[in-house]
Amino acid sequence: MYEVELKVRADHDRVRDRLADRDADPVDEVTQIDTYYDAPHREFAETDEALRLREETTAAGEASTELTYKGPLVEAESKTRREIETAVADGEAAAEIFEALGFEPAATVRKERERFALDGYTVTLDAVEGLGEFVEVETDAEEKGVESAREGAIEVLAALGLDADDQIRTSYLGLLLAGE
């Protein structure tokens, strides 16, 4: 499965108005703390991969942890990459396992997220600590459906008054490490 994602910097108030005009369905609001790890056997920055533990807390205070592997970007037109995720029962134990195997925490990304459903896509308003406000439009697709999913994401961005030509293909981690 591939995550097809377009991300742009955008003012959230303006986008919220457009989402309301389009009758987008609010999904949830969460706080996420993402800890990224360096591998002892290869440089993820060079291979364009990522290994992440994500702690997510809902507005109601419910917490969960997910482990995610993100493969290299597979096309130049979007932030599409292979993604494998699984729930983790004990985030602290998972972090200890990584460290015991030589994986070191590389950086932490903190963000507040509001998610909406619109036209079969998830529209996420991200307020990222140290970076500012972003909008992501994403969906999952099989390999043969990546191009169609990307074109649909471009249409959703346009409906929100945003331009896909302004997209940022760099991850939040990459932006933070680059000091942007």
VMD Tcl script that builds the backbone (N, CA, C; Angstrom):
set m [mol new atoms 540]
animate dup $m
set s [atomselect $m all]
$s set {name element resname resid chain x y z} {
  {N N MET 1 A 0.845 -1.174 0.000}
  {CA C MET 1 A 0.000 0.000 0.000}
  {C C MET 1 A 0.891 1.238 0.000}
  {N N TYR 2 A 0.439 2.278 -0.693}
  {CA C TYR 2 A 1.182 3.525 -0.775}
  {C C TYR 2 A 0.350 4.659 -0.202}
  {N N GLU 3 A 1.034 5.543 0.528}
  {CA C GLU 3 A 0.392 6.752 1.016}
  {C C GLU 3 A 0.658 7.836 -0.028}
  {N N VAL 4 A -0.414 8.366 -0.603}
  {CA C VAL 4 A -0.310 9.444 -1.582}
  {C C VAL 4 A -0.656 10.727 -0.836}
  {N N GLU 5 A 0.287 11.650 -0.787}
  {CA C GLU 5 A 0.118 12.839 0.052}
  {C C GLU 5 A 0.651 14.078 -0.661}
  {N N LEU 6 A -0.105 15.152 -0.555}
  {CA C LEU 6 A 0.346 16.476 -0.975}
  {C C LEU 6 A 0.294 17.377 0.252}
  {N N LYS 7 A 1.344 18.157 0.467}
  {CA C LYS 7 A 1.438 19.019 1.642}
  {C C LYS 7 A 1.843 20.416 1.208}
  {N N VAL 8 A 1.144 21.432 1.748}
  {CA C VAL 8 A 1.466 22.828 1.469}
  {C C VAL 8 A 1.390 23.631 2.765}
  {N N ARG 9 A 2.111 24.728 2.802}
  {CA C ARG 9 A 1.935 25.685 3.901}
  {C C ARG 9 A 0.627 26.425 3.638}
  {N N ALA 10 A -0.153 26.646 4.691}
  {CA C ALA 10 A -1.425 27.345 4.490}
  {C C ALA 10 A -1.966 27.864 5.813}
  {N N ASP 11 A -2.703 28.960 5.720}
  {CA C ASP 11 A -3.392 29.533 6.870}
  {C C ASP 11 A -4.606 28.672 7.206}
  {N N HIS 12 A -4.651 28.150 8.409}
  {CA C HIS 12 A -5.722 27.230 8.781}
  {C C HIS 12 A -7.106 27.867 8.812}
  {N N ASP 13 A -7.209 29.113 9.238}
  {CA C ASP 13 A -8.530 29.755 9.305}
  {C C ASP 13 A -9.180 29.800 7.925}
  {N N ARG 14 A -8.422 30.180 6.930}
  {CA C ARG 14 A -8.948 30.240 5.564}
  {C C ARG 14 A -9.366 28.860 5.058}
  {N N VAL 15 A -8.543 27.855 5.351}
  {CA C VAL 15 A -8.844 26.500 4.896}
  {C C VAL 15 A -10.062 25.945 5.632}
  {N N ARG 16 A -10.193 26.232 6.932}
  {CA C ARG 16 A -11.383 25.787 7.669}
  {C C ARG 16 A -12.657 26.333 7.035}
  {N N ASP 17 A -12.610 27.598 6.611}
  {CA C ASP 17 A -13.779 28.199 5.945}
  {C C ASP 17 A -14.106 27.435 4.666}
  {N N ARG 18 A -13.101 27.107 3.879}
  {CA C ARG 18 A -13.319 26.355 2.635}
  {C C ARG 18 A -13.841 24.949 2.917}
  {N N LEU 19 A -13.322 24.323 3.975}
  {CA C LEU 19 A -13.805 22.989 4.346}
  {C C LEU 19 A -15.280 23.045 4.730}
  {N N ALA 20 A -15.673 24.086 5.452}
  {CA C ALA 20 A -17.086 24.249 5.828}
  {C C ALA 20 A -17.938 24.470 4.589}
  {N N ASP 21 A -17.454 25.296 3.658}
  {CA C ASP 21 A -18.197 25.543 2.411}
  {C C ASP 21 A -18.395 24.259 1.611}
  {N N ARG 22 A -17.446 23.332 1.707}
  {CA C ARG 22 A -17.504 22.078 0.951}
  {C C ARG 22 A -18.173 20.953 1.746}
  {N N ASP 23 A -18.693 21.277 2.936}
  {CA C ASP 23 A -19.346 20.284 3.807}
  {C C ASP 23 A -18.431 19.113 4.153}
  {N N ALA 24 A -17.166 19.416 4.400}
  {CA C ALA 24 A -16.233 18.376 4.840}
  {C C ALA 24 A -16.655 17.881 6.218}
  {N N ASP 25 A -16.436 16.617 6.464}
  {CA C ASP 25 A -16.790 16.014 7.747}
  {C C ASP 25 A -15.610 16.074 8.706}
  {N N PRO 26 A -15.782 16.734 9.868}
  {CA C PRO 26 A -14.717 16.696 10.867}
  {C C PRO 26 A -14.509 15.251 11.330}
  {N N VAL 27 A -13.256 14.838 11.458}
  {CA C VAL 27 A -12.949 13.476 11.888}
  {C C VAL 27 A -12.485 13.474 13.338}
  {N N ASP 28 A -11.413 14.216 13.625}
  {CA C ASP 28 A -10.905 14.280 14.994}
  {C C ASP 28 A -9.858 15.375 15.127}
  {N N GLU 29 A -9.467 15.606 16.383}
  {CA C GLU 29 A -8.360 16.495 16.719}
  {C C GLU 29 A -7.442 15.718 17.643}
  {N N VAL 30 A -6.151 15.735 17.338}
  {CA C VAL 30 A -5.190 14.968 18.121}
  {C C VAL 30 A -3.895 15.750 18.303}
  {N N THR 31 A -3.151 15.337 19.304}
  {CA C THR 31 A -1.774 15.781 19.489}
  {C C THR 31 A -0.888 14.592 19.172}
  {N N GLN 32 A 0.142 14.818 18.378}
  {CA C GLN 32 A 1.059 13.748 18.017}
  {C C GLN 32 A 2.484 14.129 18.392}
  {N N ILE 33 A 3.176 13.163 18.969}
  {CA C ILE 33 A 4.605 13.304 19.247}
  {C C ILE 33 A 5.288 12.161 18.509}
  {N N ASP 34 A 6.043 12.514 17.479}
  {CA C ASP 34 A 6.713 11.534 16.620}
  {C C ASP 34 A 8.199 11.493 16.957}
  {N N THR 35 A 8.674 10.325 17.347}
  {CA C THR 35 A 10.105 10.137 17.585}
  {C C THR 35 A 10.660 9.318 16.432}
  {N N TYR 36 A 11.625 9.906 15.726}
  {CA C TYR 36 A 12.267 9.248 14.592}
  {C C TYR 36 A 13.585 8.646 15.046}
  {N N TYR 37 A 13.911 7.509 14.455}
  {CA C TYR 37 A 15.104 6.773 14.857}
  {C C TYR 37 A 16.099 6.663 13.712}
  {N N ASP 38 A 17.393 6.713 14.086}
  {CA C ASP 38 A 18.484 6.401 13.165}
  {C C ASP 38 A 18.802 4.925 13.303}
  {N N ALA 39 A 19.118 4.290 12.196}
  {CA C ALA 39 A 19.447 2.866 12.190}
  {C C ALA 39 A 20.957 2.677 12.305}
  {N N PRO 40 A 21.385 1.608 12.974}
  {CA C PRO 40 A 22.829 1.374 13.086}
  {C C PRO 40 A 23.434 0.788 11.814}
  {N N HIS 41 A 22.616 0.285 10.894}
  {CA C HIS 41 A 23.135 -0.423 9.728}
  {C C HIS 41 A 23.004 0.346 8.416}
  {N N ARG 42 A 22.304 1.492 8.416}
  {CA C ARG 42 A 22.251 2.342 7.222}
  {C C ARG 42 A 21.750 3.728 7.606}
  {N N GLU 43 A 22.026 4.681 6.725}
  {CA C GLU 43 A 21.656 6.074 6.953}
  {C C GLU 43 A 20.300 6.354 6.325}
  {N N PHE 44 A 19.249 6.476 7.145}
  {CA C PHE 44 A 17.917 6.737 6.611}
  {C C PHE 44 A 17.863 8.043 5.817}
  {N N ALA 45 A 18.641 9.039 6.209}
  {CA C ALA 45 A 18.652 10.295 5.459}
  {C C ALA 45 A 19.140 10.066 4.031}
  {N N GLU 46 A 20.071 9.145 3.846}
  {CA C GLU 46 A 20.585 8.846 2.509}
  {C C GLU 46 A 19.650 7.947 1.709}
  {N N THR 47 A 18.965 7.031 2.395}
  {CA C THR 47 A 18.077 6.090 1.701}
  {C C THR 47 A 16.655 6.624 1.582}
  {N N ASP 48 A 16.390 7.802 2.176}
  {CA C ASP 48 A 15.067 8.440 2.146}
  {C C ASP 48 A 14.004 7.563 2.810}
  {N N GLU 49 A 14.395 6.892 3.897}
  {CA C GLU 49 A 13.484 6.067 4.674}
  {C C GLU 49 A 13.288 6.706 6.042}
  {N N ALA 50 A 12.295 6.199 6.780}
  {CA C ALA 50 A 12.077 6.677 8.137}
  {C C ALA 50 A 11.495 5.563 8.986}
  {N N LEU 51 A 11.885 5.552 10.252}
  {CA C LEU 51 A 11.327 4.661 11.248}
  {C C LEU 51 A 10.849 5.558 12.383}
  {N N ARG 52 A 9.553 5.418 12.730}
  {CA C ARG 52 A 8.959 6.378 13.649}
  {C C ARG 52 A 8.079 5.663 14.677}
  {N N LEU 53 A 8.148 6.148 15.912}
  {CA C LEU 53 A 7.169 5.816 16.937}
  {C C LEU 53 A 6.312 7.055 17.141}
  {N N ARG 54 A 4.999 6.895 17.010}
  {CA C ARG 54 A 4.078 8.038 17.139}
  {C C ARG 54 A 3.172 7.826 18.347}
  {N N GLU 55 A 3.251 8.766 19.279}
  {CA C GLU 55 A 2.318 8.806 20.397}
  {C C GLU 55 A 1.218 9.787 20.022}
  {N N GLU 56 A -0.021 9.311 20.036}
  {CA C GLU 56 A -1.150 10.160 19.660}
  {C C GLU 56 A -2.128 10.228 20.820}
  {N N THR 57 A -2.569 11.449 21.131}
  {CA C THR 57 A -3.540 11.660 22.194}
  {C C THR 57 A -4.719 12.426 21.615}
  {N N THR 58 A -5.920 11.882 21.808}
  {CA C THR 58 A -7.127 12.539 21.306}
  {C C THR 58 A -7.515 13.681 22.231}
  {N N ALA 59 A -8.453 14.499 21.773}
  {CA C ALA 59 A -8.961 15.603 22.586}
  {C C ALA 59 A -9.593 15.078 23.873}
  {N N ALA 60 A -10.099 13.847 23.863}
  {CA C ALA 60 A -10.712 13.228 25.043}
  {C C ALA 60 A -9.671 12.601 25.973}
  {N N GLY 61 A -8.393 12.658 25.589}
  {CA C GLY 61 A -7.338 12.133 26.436}
  {C C GLY 61 A -6.972 10.685 26.200}
  {N N GLU 62 A -7.544 10.050 25.171}
  {CA C GLU 62 A -7.200 8.663 24.851}
  {C C GLU 62 A -5.866 8.640 24.115}
  {N N ALA 63 A -4.967 7.757 24.562}
  {CA C ALA 63 A -3.626 7.707 23.985}
  {C C ALA 63 A -3.383 6.378 23.279}
  {N N SER 64 A -2.582 6.437 22.217}
  {CA C SER 64 A -2.180 5.235 21.493}
  {C C SER 64 A -0.788 5.468 20.914}
  {N N THR 65 A -0.144 4.356 20.536}
  {CA C THR 65 A 1.189 4.428 19.930}
  {C C THR 65 A 1.203 3.564 18.686}
  {N N GLU 66 A 1.827 4.096 17.618}
  {CA C GLU 66 A 1.987 3.359 16.361}
  {C C GLU 66 A 3.455 3.352 15.962}
  {N N LEU 67 A 3.853 2.251 15.353}
  {CA C LEU 67 A 5.180 2.125 14.759}
  {C C LEU 67 A 4.996 2.211 13.254}
  {N N THR 68 A 5.805 3.038 12.597}
  {CA C THR 68 A 5.679 3.238 11.150}
  {C C THR 68 A 7.039 3.157 10.485}
  {N N TYR 69 A 7.075 2.412 9.378}
  {CA C TYR 69 A 8.208 2.440 8.454}
  {C C TYR 69 A 7.733 3.181 7.214}
  {N N LYS 70 A 8.529 4.144 6.747}
  {CA C LYS 70 A 8.231 4.858 5.508}
  {C C LYS 70 A 9.378 4.611 4.545}
  {N N GLY 71 A 9.028 4.094 3.363}
  {CA C GLY 71 A 10.024 3.853 2.344}
  {C C GLY 71 A 10.363 5.124 1.583}
  {N N PRO 72 A 11.300 5.032 0.650}
  {CA C PRO 72 A 11.689 6.202 -0.147}
  {C C PRO 72 A 10.521 6.705 -0.997}
  {N N LEU 73 A 10.562 7.981 -1.340}
  {CA C LEU 73 A 9.567 8.546 -2.251}
  {C C LEU 73 A 9.607 7.791 -3.564}
  {N N VAL 74 A 8.425 7.561 -4.155}
  {CA C VAL 74 A 8.372 6.746 -5.373}
  {C C VAL 74 A 8.072 7.556 -6.631}
  {N N GLU 75 A 7.778 8.852 -6.483}
  {CA C GLU 75 A 7.540 9.678 -7.666}
  {C C GLU 75 A 7.896 11.121 -7.348}
  {N N ALA 76 A 8.107 11.900 -8.380}
  {CA C ALA 76 A 8.514 13.294 -8.214}
  {C C ALA 76 A 7.331 14.230 -8.022}
  {N N GLU 77 A 6.119 13.796 -8.342}
  {CA C GLU 77 A 4.955 14.676 -8.349}
  {C C GLU 77 A 4.247 14.811 -7.007}
  {N N SER 78 A 4.605 13.970 -6.037}
  {CA C SER 78 A 3.935 14.018 -4.734}
  {C C SER 78 A 4.844 13.397 -3.687}
  {N N LYS 79 A 4.310 13.293 -2.464}
  {CA C LYS 79 A 5.042 12.654 -1.371}
  {C C LYS 79 A 4.589 11.214 -1.227}
  {N N THR 80 A 4.517 10.481 -2.313}
  {CA C THR 80 A 4.028 9.111 -2.293}
  {C C THR 80 A 5.154 8.160 -1.910}
  {N N ARG 81 A 4.849 7.310 -0.961}
  {CA C ARG 81 A 5.832 6.331 -0.503}
  {C C ARG 81 A 5.132 5.126 0.091}
  {N N ARG 82 A 5.843 4.010 0.110}
  {CA C ARG 82 A 5.339 2.821 0.788}
  {C C ARG 82 A 5.332 3.108 2.277}
  {N N GLU 83 A 4.254 2.680 2.938}
  {CA C GLU 83 A 4.140 2.920 4.364}
  {C C GLU 83 A 3.591 1.670 5.032}
  {N N ILE 84 A 4.246 1.246 6.106}
  {CA C ILE 84 A 3.805 0.098 6.876}
  {C C ILE 84 A 3.625 0.565 8.318}
  {N N GLU 85 A 2.421 0.347 8.859}
  {CA C GLU 85 A 2.128 0.785 10.219}
  {C C GLU 85 A 1.532 -0.353 11.031}
  {N N THR 86 A 1.773 -0.290 12.338}
  {CA C THR 86 A 1.136 -1.227 13.252}
  {C C THR 86 A 1.002 -0.581 14.623}
  {N N ALA 87 A -0.033 -0.977 15.330}
  {CA C ALA 87 A -0.232 -0.487 16.690}
  {C C ALA 87 A 0.816 -1.110 17.612}
  {N N VAL 88 A 1.183 -0.366 18.647}
  {CA C VAL 88 A 2.142 -0.824 19.643}
  {C C VAL 88 A 1.469 -0.718 21.007}
  {N N ALA 89 A 1.488 -1.807 21.745}
  {CA C ALA 89 A 0.823 -1.816 23.049}
  {C C ALA 89 A 1.549 -0.960 24.082}
  {N N ASP 90 A 2.876 -0.911 24.017}
  {CA C ASP 90 A 3.672 -0.196 25.016}
  {C C ASP 90 A 4.777 0.584 24.304}
  {N N GLY 91 A 4.555 1.875 24.115}
  {CA C GLY 91 A 5.507 2.715 23.394}
  {C C GLY 91 A 6.859 2.801 24.067}
  {N N GLU 92 A 6.874 2.848 25.409}
  {CA C GLU 92 A 8.146 2.931 26.122}
  {C C GLU 92 A 8.961 1.657 25.922}
  {N N ALA 93 A 8.294 0.502 25.957}
  {CA C ALA 93 A 9.002 -0.765 25.737}
  {C C ALA 93 A 9.541 -0.830 24.310}
  {N N ALA 94 A 8.756 -0.364 23.326}
  {CA C ALA 94 A 9.223 -0.355 21.939}
  {C C ALA 94 A 10.469 0.512 21.799}
  {N N ALA 95 A 10.463 1.688 22.430}
  {CA C ALA 95 A 11.631 2.572 22.378}
  {C C ALA 95 A 12.848 1.894 23.003}
  {N N GLU 96 A 12.643 1.178 24.097}
  {CA C GLU 96 A 13.752 0.464 24.741}
  {C C GLU 96 A 14.297 -0.650 23.839}
  {N N ILE 97 A 13.408 -1.328 23.133}
  {CA C ILE 97 A 13.849 -2.371 22.199}
  {C C ILE 97 A 14.706 -1.766 21.094}
  {N N PHE 98 A 14.245 -0.657 20.514}
  {CA C PHE 98 A 15.024 0.002 19.462}
  {C C PHE 98 A 16.409 0.368 19.965}
  {N N GLU 99 A 16.450 0.989 21.132}
  {CA C GLU 99 A 17.731 1.433 21.666}
  {C C GLU 99 A 18.634 0.246 21.984}
  {N N ALA 100 A 18.071 -0.869 22.476}
  {CA C ALA 100 A 18.862 -2.067 22.755}
  {C C ALA 100 A 19.463 -2.646 21.480}
  {N N LEU 101 A 18.787 -2.435 20.349}
  {CA C LEU 101 A 19.270 -2.930 19.055}
  {C C LEU 101 A 20.178 -1.933 18.337}
  {N N GLY 102 A 20.451 -0.790 18.966}
  {CA C GLY 102 A 21.350 0.185 18.369}
  {C C GLY 102 A 20.662 1.297 17.607}
  {N N PHE 103 A 19.336 1.324 17.584}
  {CA C PHE 103 A 18.608 2.422 16.957}
  {C C PHE 103 A 18.572 3.584 17.946}
  {N N GLU 104 A 18.965 4.748 17.485}
  {CA C GLU 104 A 19.035 5.924 18.353}
  {C C GLU 104 A 17.962 6.929 17.970}
  {N N PRO 105 A 17.323 7.568 18.964}
  {CA C PRO 105 A 16.379 8.633 18.623}
  {C C PRO 105 A 17.120 9.754 17.885}
  {N N ALA 106 A 16.581 10.162 16.736}
  {CA C ALA 106 A 17.224 11.197 15.919}
  {C C ALA 106 A 16.610 12.565 16.162}
  {N N ALA 107 A 15.287 12.604 16.262}
  {CA C ALA 107 A 14.589 13.871 16.438}
  {C C ALA 107 A 13.145 13.592 16.822}
  {N N THR 108 A 12.515 14.627 17.372}
  {CA C THR 108 A 11.106 14.531 17.747}
  {C C THR 108 A 10.339 15.654 17.067}
  {N N VAL 109 A 9.184 15.300 16.492}
  {CA C VAL 109 A 8.299 16.270 15.846}
  {C C VAL 109 A 6.997 16.290 16.641}
  {N N ARG 110 A 6.608 17.492 17.098}
  {CA C ARG 110 A 5.357 17.648 17.839}
  {C C ARG 110 A 4.377 18.461 17.007}
  {N N LYS 111 A 3.125 17.971 16.963}
  {CA C LYS 111 A 2.128 18.707 16.177}
  {C C LYS 111 A 0.728 18.508 16.722}
  {N N GLU 112 A -0.097 19.508 16.450}
  {CA C GLU 112 A -1.534 19.451 16.708}
  {C C GLU 112 A -2.185 19.240 15.350}
  {N N ARG 113 A -3.112 18.271 15.273}
  {CA C ARG 113 A -3.748 17.920 13.994}
  {C C ARG 113 A -5.258 17.993 14.112}
  {N N GLU 114 A -5.864 18.556 13.079}
  {CA C GLU 114 A -7.311 18.478 12.884}
  {C C GLU 114 A -7.517 17.737 11.569}
  {N N ARG 115 A -8.319 16.683 11.593}
  {CA C ARG 115 A -8.540 15.905 10.381}
  {C C ARG 115 A -9.991 16.007 9.934}
  {N N PHE 116 A -10.144 16.065 8.607}
  {CA C PHE 116 A -11.449 16.149 7.966}
  {C C PHE 116 A -11.500 15.129 6.839}
  {N N ALA 117 A -12.703 14.658 6.532}
  {CA C ALA 117 A -12.916 13.783 5.374}
  {C C ALA 117 A -13.578 14.621 4.289}
  {N N LEU 118 A -13.015 14.559 3.076}
  {CA C LEU 118 A -13.554 15.325 1.952}
  {C C LEU 118 A -13.283 14.574 0.655}
  {N N ASP 119 A -14.340 14.236 -0.042}
  {CA C ASP 119 A -14.237 13.612 -1.367}
  {C C ASP 119 A -13.336 12.378 -1.392}
  {N N GLY 120 A -13.396 11.567 -0.322}
  {CA C GLY 120 A -12.604 10.346 -0.273}
  {C C GLY 120 A -11.166 10.544 0.181}
  {N N TYR 121 A -10.817 11.736 0.610}
  {CA C TYR 121 A -9.463 12.060 1.066}
  {C C TYR 121 A -9.515 12.517 2.513}
  {N N THR 122 A -8.383 12.394 3.185}
  {CA C THR 122 A -8.221 12.974 4.512}
  {C C THR 122 A -7.501 14.298 4.339}
  {N N VAL 123 A -8.116 15.358 4.832}
  {CA C VAL 123 A -7.497 16.683 4.833}
  {C C VAL 123 A -7.078 16.961 6.269}
  {N N THR 124 A -5.798 17.208 6.454}
  {CA C THR 124 A -5.251 17.401 7.792}
  {C C THR 124 A -4.678 18.805 7.916}
  {N N LEU 125 A -5.105 19.497 8.962}
  {CA C LEU 125 A -4.539 20.802 9.288}
  {C C LEU 125 A -3.519 20.558 10.399}
  {N N ASP 126 A -2.257 20.763 10.085}
  {CA C ASP 126 A -1.178 20.513 11.030}
  {C C ASP 126 A -0.569 21.817 11.516}
  {N N ALA 127 A -0.476 21.966 12.830}
  {CA C ALA 127 A 0.288 23.043 13.451}
  {C C ALA 127 A 1.516 22.367 14.051}
  {N N VAL 128 A 2.663 22.551 13.408}
  {CA C VAL 128 A 3.886 21.834 13.771}
  {C C VAL 128 A 4.793 22.756 14.575}
  {N N GLU 129 A 5.145 22.290 15.776}
  {CA C GLU 129 A 6.003 23.077 16.652}
  {C C GLU 129 A 7.316 23.405 15.939}
  {N N GLY 130 A 7.640 24.692 15.878}
  {CA C GLY 130 A 8.886 25.126 15.259}
  {C C GLY 130 A 8.816 25.338 13.760}
  {N N LEU 131 A 7.668 24.997 13.132}
  {CA C LEU 131 A 7.545 25.124 11.672}
  {C C LEU 131 A 6.356 25.952 11.209}
  {N N GLY 132 A 5.235 25.878 11.902}
  {CA C GLY 132 A 4.055 26.631 11.481}
  {C C GLY 132 A 2.912 25.748 11.022}
  {N N GLU 133 A 2.055 26.324 10.157}
  {CA C GLU 133 A 0.817 25.669 9.733}
  {C C GLU 133 A 0.925 25.075 8.335}
  {N N PHE 134 A 0.397 23.852 8.199}
  {CA C PHE 134 A 0.422 23.116 6.940}
  {C C PHE 134 A -0.928 22.449 6.725}
  {N N VAL 135 A -1.199 22.137 5.463}
  {CA C VAL 135 A -2.359 21.329 5.102}
  {C C VAL 135 A -1.840 20.142 4.307}
  {N N GLU 136 A -2.305 18.945 4.696}
  {CA C GLU 136 A -1.992 17.729 3.952}
  {C C GLU 136 A -3.285 17.150 3.398}
  {N N VAL 137 A -3.226 16.691 2.177}
  {CA C VAL 137 A -4.335 15.956 1.564}
  {C C VAL 137 A -3.764 14.592 1.212}
  {N N GLU 138 A -4.396 13.530 1.744}
  {CA C GLU 138 A -3.816 12.208 1.509}
  {C C GLU 138 A -4.870 11.120 1.409}
  {N N THR 139 A -4.420 10.008 0.832}
  {CA C THR 139 A -5.204 8.786 0.747}
  {C C THR 139 A -4.232 7.637 0.544}
  {N N ASP 140 A -4.722 6.436 0.711}
  {CA C ASP 140 A -3.923 5.246 0.435}
  {C C ASP 140 A -4.326 4.702 -0.925}
  {N N ALA 141 A -3.352 4.120 -1.635}
  {CA C ALA 141 A -3.628 3.567 -2.961}
  {C C ALA 141 A -2.712 2.383 -3.232}
  {N N GLU 142 A -3.206 1.473 -4.045}
  {CA C GLU 142 A -2.356 0.414 -4.582}
  {C C GLU 142 A -1.426 1.056 -5.603}
  {N N GLU 143 A -0.354 0.383 -5.956}
  {CA C GLU 143 A 0.630 0.955 -6.874}
  {C C GLU 143 A -0.001 1.440 -8.174}
  {N N LYS 144 A -0.905 0.659 -8.738}
  {CA C LYS 144 A -1.505 1.051 -10.017}
  {C C LYS 144 A -2.454 2.250 -9.888}
  {N N GLY 145 A -2.854 2.605 -8.671}
  {CA C GLY 145 A -3.768 3.719 -8.480}
  {C C GLY 145 A -3.121 4.997 -7.983}
  {N N VAL 146 A -1.800 5.027 -7.902}
  {CA C VAL 146 A -1.092 6.184 -7.350}
  {C C VAL 146 A -1.362 7.447 -8.163}
  {N N GLU 147 A -1.253 7.377 -9.482}
  {CA C GLU 147 A -1.431 8.574 -10.316}
  {C C GLU 147 A -2.839 9.139 -10.164}
  {N N SER 148 A -3.834 8.284 -10.200}
  {CA C SER 148 A -5.218 8.726 -10.047}
  {C C SER 148 A -5.447 9.347 -8.667}
  {N N ALA 149 A -4.874 8.734 -7.640}
  {CA C ALA 149 A -5.016 9.270 -6.283}
  {C C ALA 149 A -4.349 10.641 -6.169}
  {N N ARG 150 A -3.180 10.792 -6.798}
  {CA C ARG 150 A -2.491 12.087 -6.779}
  {C C ARG 150 A -3.326 13.151 -7.480}
  {N N GLU 151 A -3.892 12.822 -8.639}
  {CA C GLU 151 A -4.717 13.788 -9.368}
  {C C GLU 151 A -5.931 14.204 -8.538}
  {N N GLY 152 A -6.529 13.255 -7.827}
  {CA C GLY 152 A -7.647 13.587 -6.947}
  {C C GLY 152 A -7.224 14.497 -5.808}
  {N N ALA 153 A -6.040 14.264 -5.249}
  {CA C ALA 153 A -5.527 15.117 -4.175}
  {C C ALA 153 A -5.294 16.539 -4.676}
  {N N ILE 154 A -4.833 16.668 -5.911}
  {CA C ILE 154 A -4.640 18.000 -6.513}
  {C C ILE 154 A -5.978 18.717 -6.618}
  {N N GLU 155 A -7.022 17.989 -7.002}
  {CA C GLU 155 A -8.361 18.575 -7.106}
  {C C GLU 155 A -8.876 19.017 -5.746}
  {N N VAL 156 A -8.628 18.226 -4.715}
  {CA C VAL 156 A -9.059 18.613 -3.364}
  {C C VAL 156 A -8.323 19.869 -2.925}
  {N N LEU 157 A -7.012 19.929 -3.141}
  {CA C LEU 157 A -6.256 21.146 -2.806}
  {C C LEU 157 A -6.846 22.358 -3.509}
  {N N ALA 158 A -7.139 22.216 -4.791}
  {CA C ALA 158 A -7.693 23.328 -5.566}
  {C C ALA 158 A -9.050 23.768 -4.990}
  {N N ALA 159 A -9.861 22.799 -4.597}
  {CA C ALA 159 A -11.170 23.120 -4.014}
  {C C ALA 159 A -11.028 23.888 -2.702}
  {N N LEU 160 A -9.889 23.735 -2.049}
  {CA C LEU 160 A -9.626 24.447 -0.797}
  {C C LEU 160 A -8.886 25.766 -1.030}
  {N N GLY 161 A -8.712 26.124 -2.314}
  {CA C GLY 161 A -8.034 27.374 -2.638}
  {C C GLY 161 A -6.529 27.284 -2.520}
  {N N LEU 162 A -5.996 26.075 -2.600}
  {CA C LEU 162 A -4.560 25.858 -2.472}
  {C C LEU 162 A -3.997 25.337 -3.781}
  {N N ASP 163 A -2.718 25.598 -4.015}
  {CA C ASP 163 A -2.082 25.253 -5.278}
  {C C ASP 163 A -1.090 24.109 -5.084}
  {N N ALA 164 A -1.294 23.018 -5.801}
  {CA C ALA 164 A -0.393 21.862 -5.708}
  {C C ALA 164 A 1.031 22.217 -6.127}
  {N N ASP 165 A 1.202 23.264 -6.921}
  {CA C ASP 165 A 2.550 23.677 -7.313}
  {C C ASP 165 A 3.354 24.193 -6.117}
  {N N ASP 166 A 2.654 24.507 -5.016}
  {CA C ASP 166 A 3.323 24.987 -3.807}
  {C C ASP 166 A 3.683 23.854 -2.854}
  {N N GLN 167 A 3.471 22.619 -3.286}
  {CA C GLN 167 A 3.649 21.503 -2.368}
  {C C GLN 167 A 5.089 21.376 -1.887}
  {N N ILE 168 A 5.201 20.817 -0.687}
  {CA C ILE 168 A 6.481 20.569 -0.034}
  {C C ILE 168 A 6.628 19.060 0.066}
  {N N ARG 169 A 7.657 18.516 -0.550}
  {CA C ARG 169 A 7.860 17.064 -0.532}
  {C C ARG 169 A 8.746 16.631 0.634}
  {N N THR 170 A 9.300 17.579 1.353}
  {CA C THR 170 A 10.151 17.275 2.494}
  {C C THR 170 A 9.279 16.982 3.712}
  {N N SER 171 A 9.659 15.980 4.487}
  {CA C SER 171 A 8.913 15.635 5.702}
  {C C SER 171 A 9.077 16.744 6.745}
  {N N TYR 172 A 8.200 16.722 7.757}
  {CA C TYR 172 A 8.356 17.670 8.863}
  {C C TYR 172 A 9.706 17.468 9.536}
  {N N LEU 173 A 10.132 16.228 9.674}
  {CA C LEU 173 A 11.447 15.943 10.243}
  {C C LEU 173 A 12.538 16.627 9.422}
  {N N GLY 174 A 12.489 16.451 8.105}
  {CA C GLY 174 A 13.472 17.071 7.228}
  {C C GLY 174 A 13.464 18.588 7.326}
  {N N LEU 175 A 12.272 19.170 7.403}
  {CA C LEU 175 A 12.159 20.626 7.529}
  {C C LEU 175 A 12.764 21.100 8.839}
  {N N LEU 176 A 12.481 20.378 9.931}
  {CA C LEU 176 A 13.040 20.761 11.232}
  {C C LEU 176 A 14.562 20.646 11.234}
  {N N LEU 177 A 15.065 19.551 10.686}
  {CA C LEU 177 A 16.521 19.358 10.674}
  {C C LEU 177 A 17.215 20.388 9.798}
  {N N ALA 178 A 16.514 20.873 8.745}
  {CA C ALA 178 A 17.089 21.888 7.851}
  {C C ALA 178 A 16.913 23.301 8.408}
  {N N GLY 179 A 16.175 23.425 9.524}
  {CA C GLY 179 A 15.959 24.730 10.125}
  {C C GLY 179 A 14.982 25.606 9.365}
  {N N GLU 180 A 14.030 24.978 8.658}
  {CA C GLU 180 A 13.070 25.758 7.883}
  {C C GLU 180 A 11.865 26.010 8.722}
}
mol reanalyze $m
mol bondsrecalc $m
mol representation Tube
mol addrep $m
